[in-house]
Amino acid sequence: MIRDLLANLHWSVLPVVSMFMFMSVFIGVLIWVYRKDSNIIYKEMENFPNE
């Protein structure tokens, strides 16, 4: 079954899929970092002692 799937797969689609996955993760990280309540967490981290 996997052999048939790989034999009939159009390889030209893979760069588009990988770019979409990369952009989704990148935008997700940006949203996570700049979300509304993240400033509180970063202020707490600022006060940790450097080792």
Residue pairs with C-beta under 8 A, 6 or more apart in sequence:
32 38
